Structures are given as structure tokens and as C-alpha cells.
Amino acid sequence: MIRGIGIDMVCISEMERLLSLETSKGAFERRTFTKAEQEAASERHNKTEYYATRFASKEAVTKAIAPLCKNTGYDLRIVETLNREDGSPYINITEPLLSILGDIQVDTLHVSITTEGDYATAFVIACQEKL
């Protein structure tokens, strides 16, 4: 059963600006992305585009689950988007995210990510598949 949907679009050039702020010295990257996401980004030919897709995914997850939650404030790093061997993205359900999903009767988060020009978009469906 579908419990929520979320979509988000990120401007890749804005992500580049956030990542390159001299005053932050990488703080945005460290505060927003997991170690696994940072490692995966470092292996990409377009690190900024990769981060933009992951940020869109984090926001899309929030939009999918927020209407079901009592408290919607959480560290964005609990939403970790990685890639399977075939390259398809998936939301890695971390322990803190699992706790939230359990409270709202969601056990699966499906994600689709795309880029076009200067934009990255993520679409998330939050489901209760195990009844």
C-alpha cells in the first residue's frame, strides 16, 4: 500500500555553489551527506551532479514521509541513497530511519533519480508492503 509520495528538484549549479563555499571548508558536505555517499561521490566524474541527486533524494523522502510523522525534524544523513551493482539507486534504510518508518508503518522506500541539464530530480514512493 502506498503511504506517501515525494518529489524534489535541485539545481546542480546551486549545489556546486554550496559545495564550494570557502567559508564552510566542506561543512555542507559533511553535515548533509553520509560517509558512504561522500566516498561514492569522490569516485564519480561529476561529483556535484551526484550530490545534487542525493540531496533531491533526501528531500523527496522527507516529503513522502513528513505527512505521516509527528516530528519531521531529523538529520538529513539518516537518508542515505546508494547504487546497486547495476547502477540503480536505492534508499539504504539506516537504523534512525528504520525507527521513523516503523512508527509510520512504512517498510519500503522506492526511489527514482534523473538529471537533465542543470537539474537533478528524485521521486520517492513510501510503501507498506509487508502486511
C-alpha positions in Angstrom: 0.0 0.0 0.0 1.3 3.5 -0.9 1.6 5.6 2.2 3.3 8.7 0.7 5.0 10.2 -2.3 7.6 12.9 -2.6 9.4 14.6 -5.3 12.2 17.2 -5.3 14.3 19.0 -7.9 17.8 20.5 -7.2 19.7 23.0 -9.4 23.1 21.4 -10.0 24.8 24.8 -10.3 23.4 25.8 -6.9 24.7 22.6 -5.4 28.1 23.5 -6.9 27.9 26.9 -5.2 27.1 25.3 -1.8 29.9 22.8 -2.0 32.4 25.4 -3.0 31.7 28.0 -0.3 35.2 28.9 1.0 33.8 29.8 4.4 32.3 26.4 5.0 35.5 24.4 4.3 33.4 21.3 3.4 30.9 21.7 6.2 27.9 21.5 4.0 29.2 18.2 2.5 29.9 16.7 6.0 26.6 17.9 7.5 24.4 16.7 4.6 25.9 13.5 3.2 26.9 10.2 4.8 30.4 8.8 4.6 29.3 6.3 2.0 27.7 9.0 -0.1 30.9 11.1 0.1 33.0 8.1 -0.9 30.7 7.3 -3.8 30.8 11.0 -4.9 34.6 11.0 -4.9 34.6 8.2 -7.4 32.2 10.0 -9.9 33.3 12.0 -12.9 30.7 14.7 -11.8 30.8 14.9 -8.1 28.4 17.9 -8.0 25.7 16.2 -10.0 26.0 13.1 -7.8 25.5 15.2 -4.7 22.6 17.1 -6.3 20.8 13.8 -7.0 21.4 12.6 -3.4 20.1 15.9 -1.9 17.0 15.6 -4.1 16.5 12.1 -2.8 16.8 13.2 0.8 14.2 15.9 0.2 11.9 13.6 -1.7 12.0 11.1 1.2 11.1 13.9 3.6 8.2 14.9 1.5 7.0 11.3 1.3 7.0 10.6 5.0 6.5 14.0 6.6 2.7 14.0 6.4 2.8 10.7 8.4 5.2 11.8 11.1 4.5 13.7 14.3 8.1 15.1 14.3 9.5 15.8 10.9 12.8 17.2 12.0 15.8 14.9 11.6 19.4 14.9 10.4 19.4 14.5 6.6 22.2 12.0 6.9 19.8 9.3 8.1 18.6 9.2 4.5 21.3 7.5 2.5 21.0 6.9 -1.2 23.4 4.5 -2.8 23.6 2.5 -6.0 23.2 -1.2 -6.6 25.7 -3.0 -8.8 23.6 -2.4 -11.9 23.7 1.4 -11.2 20.1 1.7 -10.0 19.6 3.9 -6.9 18.1 2.7 -3.6 17.5 4.2 -0.2 19.7 2.4 2.4 17.4 2.1 5.5 19.7 3.3 8.3 18.8 2.5 12.0 17.4 6.0 12.7 15.4 6.0 9.5 14.1 2.5 10.3 12.8 3.8 13.6 10.8 6.6 11.9 9.5 4.3 9.2 8.3 1.7 11.8 6.3 4.4 13.6 4.5 5.4 10.4 4.0 1.9 9.1 6.3 2.3 6.1 8.7 -0.6 5.3 9.9 0.3 1.8 11.1 3.4 0.0 11.3 3.3 -3.7 13.4 5.9 -5.4 13.9 7.1 -9.0 16.5 9.7 -9.9 17.1 11.6 -13.1 19.1 14.6 -14.3 18.5 16.9 -17.2 20.6 20.0 -18.0 21.2 21.9 -14.7 18.6 19.9 -12.7 18.5 16.7 -10.7 15.2 15.2 -9.7 14.2 12.4 -7.3 10.9 10.8 -6.9 10.1 8.6 -3.8 7.2 6.3 -3.0 6.8 5.3 0.6 5.1 1.9 0.9 3.8 -0.6 3.4 4.5 -3.8 1.5 4.7 -6.3 4.4 1.2 -6.6 5.9 
